[in-house]
Amino acid sequence: MKKKVLAIVTSHGTMRKESAKTGLWFSELVHFYDVVRVAGFPIDIVSLKGGKVPIDPRSVIPVLMDETTKTYHLDPYFISKLDHSLPLEDINGQDYDCVFFAGGHGTLWDFPDSKKIQEITSTIYENGGLVTAVCHGPAALLRTRLTDGSHLLEDVEVTGYTNIEEKLILQGNKIPFYLEDELRSVAKSFKKSTIPFTSHVIEDKRIITGQNPQSARAVGEKALRFLQAHVY
């Protein structure tokens, strides 16, 4: 039986000032999705509220999009998945072998305190599955605990969007917290690339995290190797 993958994206579309738009960072979902889909693994896209997924407008500026991202952005079938995403409340973690949390600043608002995210994540992990996230996506893991009460990340090395990257794009004053600081407070350690905005991925104890949008394909490739190697 083919293993099944769950991609979870944000439903939150504004920064601190509602006039400043955010949401899903499009390429982070696309690059992971492309790796998994081409390899033949079923992958469902869900958002916290369901329905139309807000997409960060900066992530679909043509000059910043590569060919893969442009192709998916012009694909009516893929866009329909984002326009009519499944609601997270309808999902049963028992049905999946891997969960992926795509980033975008919107995740800082709706991922950390979602009890449903925490339930699905712990279920998949404790069933021997894989937990993956990229950029701001690891915000989903900040409050996730296992059934024994221990924190999912307490003995895990992770990465995620860094403070310096946040400052370089001038977004630090628009967000509720710095993800790097929060991850450092709950994980065993936080590692980042020497050069900002370069691909950097950490794999530790069936948890794969990527630092920034440039890391999304590499997260997908590591997830794919796990899915292809593990049969349970």
LONU-719731 format. One record per residue (C-alpha): residue number from 1; x, y, z. Coordinates in steps of 0.5 Angstrom, whole numbers. Layout:
REM LONU-719731
ATOM  nr     x     y     z
ATOM NUM     X     Y     Z
...
***
This chain:
REM LONU-719731
ATOM  nr     x     y     z
ATOM   1     0     0     0
ATOM   2     3     7    -2
ATOM   3     5    11     4
ATOM   4     1    18     4
ATOM   5     3    25     6
ATOM   6     0    30     9
ATOM   7     2    38     7
ATOM   8    -1    43    12
ATOM   9    -1    50    11
ATOM  10    -3    57    14
ATOM  11   -10    60    14
ATOM  12    -8    66    16
ATOM  13    -7    72    11
ATOM  14    -5    78    15
ATOM  15     1    81    19
ATOM  16     1    85    25
ATOM  17    -2    91    21
ATOM  18    -8    88    17
ATOM  19    -6    92    11
ATOM  20     0    88    10
ATOM  21    -1    81     7
ATOM  22     2    75     8
ATOM  23     0    67     8
ATOM  24     3    61     5
ATOM  25    10    62     2
ATOM  26     8    59    -5
ATOM  27    15    55    -7
ATOM  28    16    52     0
ATOM  29     9    48    -1
ATOM  30    11    47    -9
ATOM  31    18    44    -8
ATOM  32    16    39    -3
ATOM  33    10    37    -7
ATOM  34    13    36   -13
ATOM  35    19    32   -10
ATOM  36    13    27    -7
ATOM  37     8    27   -13
ATOM  38    13    26   -18
ATOM  39    15    20   -14
ATOM  40     8    17   -14
ATOM  41     6    18    -7
ATOM  42    -1    21    -5
ATOM  43    -1    28    -2
ATOM  44    -6    32     1
ATOM  45    -6    39     2
ATOM  46   -10    42     8
ATOM  47   -11    48    12
ATOM  48   -13    50    19
ATOM  49   -19    53    17
ATOM  50   -20    50    10
ATOM  51   -22    53     3
ATOM  52   -18    58     0
ATOM  53   -11    59     2
ATOM  54    -8    66     3
ATOM  55    -2    66    -1
ATOM  56     4    71     1
ATOM  57     4    76    -5
ATOM  58    11    77    -5
ATOM  59    12    69    -6
ATOM  60     9    70   -13
ATOM  61    13    76   -16
ATOM  62    15    73   -23
ATOM  63    22    75   -22
ATOM  64    23    71   -16
ATOM  65    19    65   -18
ATOM  66    23    59   -21
ATOM  67    21    55   -27
ATOM  68    17    49   -23
ATOM  69    14    54   -18
ATOM  70    11    58   -25
ATOM  71     9    52   -27
ATOM  72     5    50   -21
ATOM  73     2    57   -21
ATOM  74    -1    56   -28
ATOM  75    -4    49   -26
ATOM  76   -11    50   -25
ATOM  77   -11    43   -22
ATOM  78    -6    45   -17
ATOM  79    -9    52   -16
ATOM  80   -16    49   -15
ATOM  81   -13    45    -9
ATOM  82   -11    51    -5
ATOM  83   -17    55    -7
ATOM  84   -21    49    -4
ATOM  85   -17    46     1
ATOM  86   -19    41     6
ATOM  87   -20    43    13
ATOM  88   -15    41    18
ATOM  89   -21    38    23
ATOM  90   -23    33    18
ATOM  91   -16    30    18
ATOM  92   -14    23    22
ATOM  93    -7    23    23
ATOM  94    -8    15    23
ATOM  95    -9    16    15
ATOM  96    -2    19    14
ATOM  97     6    17    14
ATOM  98     9    23    14
ATOM  99     7    31    15
ATOM 100    10    37    12
ATOM 101     9    44    15
ATOM 102    10    49     9
ATOM 103    12    56    12
ATOM 104    10    63    11
ATOM 105     9    68    16
ATOM 106     2    66    17
ATOM 107     4    60    20
ATOM 108     7    64    26
ATOM 109    -1    66    28
ATOM 110    -4    60    27
ATOM 111     0    54    28
ATOM 112     3    54    35
ATOM 113    -3    54    39
ATOM 114    -7    49    34
ATOM 115    -9    43    38
ATOM 116   -11    39    32
ATOM 117    -4    40    29
ATOM 118    -1    38    36
ATOM 119    -5    31    36
ATOM 120    -4    30    28
ATOM 121     4    31    29
ATOM 122     4    26    35
ATOM 123     0    21    32
ATOM 124     4    20    26
ATOM 125    11    21    30
ATOM 126     9    16    35
ATOM 127     6    11    29
ATOM 128    13    11    27
ATOM 129    12    16    21
ATOM 130    16    22    19
ATOM 131    15    30    21
ATOM 132    18    35    17
ATOM 133    17    43    16
ATOM 134    21    48    13
ATOM 135    22    56    14
ATOM 136    17    58    19
ATOM 137    13    51    18
ATOM 138    17    49    25
ATOM 139    12    54    29
ATOM 140     8    48    28
ATOM 141    12    44    33
ATOM 142    13    49    38
ATOM 143     8    46    43
ATOM 144     7    39    41
ATOM 145     8    34    46
ATOM 146     8    26    46
ATOM 147     3    22    50
ATOM 148     8    21    55
ATOM 149     8    28    56
ATOM 150    15    30    53
ATOM 151    16    35    48
ATOM 152    17    33    41
ATOM 153    23    37    40
ATOM 154    27    36    47
ATOM 155    32    32    45
ATOM 156    32    34    37
ATOM 157    37    38    33
ATOM 158    33    43    29
ATOM 159    33    49    24
ATOM 160    28    54    22
ATOM 161    28    61    19
ATOM 162    33    65    23
ATOM 163    33    72    26
ATOM 164    38    75    21
ATOM 165    34    73    15
ATOM 166    28    76    19
ATOM 167    32    82    20
ATOM 168    35    82    13
ATOM 169    28    82    10
ATOM 170    25    88    14
ATOM 171    20    83    17
ATOM 172    22    83    25
ATOM 173    17    89    27
ATOM 174    11    85    24
ATOM 175    11    79    27
ATOM 176     9    76    34
ATOM 177    15    73    35
ATOM 178    22    70    32
ATOM 179    22    63    31
ATOM 180    29    62    32
ATOM 181    28    64    39
ATOM 182    22    60    40
ATOM 183    26    54    37
ATOM 184    32    55    41
ATOM 185    27    55    48
ATOM 186    24    48    46
ATOM 187    29    44    42
ATOM 188    36    40    44
ATOM 189    39    45    39
ATOM 190    38    50    33
ATOM 191    43    50    27
ATOM 192    43    55    22
ATOM 193    47    56    15
ATOM 194    53    60    15
ATOM 195    50    64    10
ATOM 196    43    67    10
ATOM 197    38    64     5
ATOM 198    42    58     3
ATOM 199    39    51     3
ATOM 200    40    48    10
ATOM 201    37    42    13
ATOM 202    37    38    19
ATOM 203    35    31    20
ATOM 204    34    28    27
ATOM 205    30    22    30
ATOM 206    25    22    24
ATOM 207    24    30    24
ATOM 208    27    34    18
ATOM 209    27    41    18
ATOM 210    29    46    13
ATOM 211    32    53    14
ATOM 212    29    57     9
ATOM 213    25    57     2
ATOM 214    31    55    -1
ATOM 215    31    49     3
ATOM 216    24    46     1
ATOM 217    26    41    -4
ATOM 218    32    38     0
ATOM 219    27    37     5
ATOM 220    22    34     0
ATOM 221    28    29    -2
ATOM 222    30    27     5
ATOM 223    23    26     6
ATOM 224    22    22     0
ATOM 225    28    17     2
ATOM 226    25    16     8
ATOM 227    18    14     5
ATOM 228    22     9     0
ATOM 229    26     6     5
ATOM 230    21     5    11
ATOM 231    16     0    10
ATOM 232    11    -2    16
***
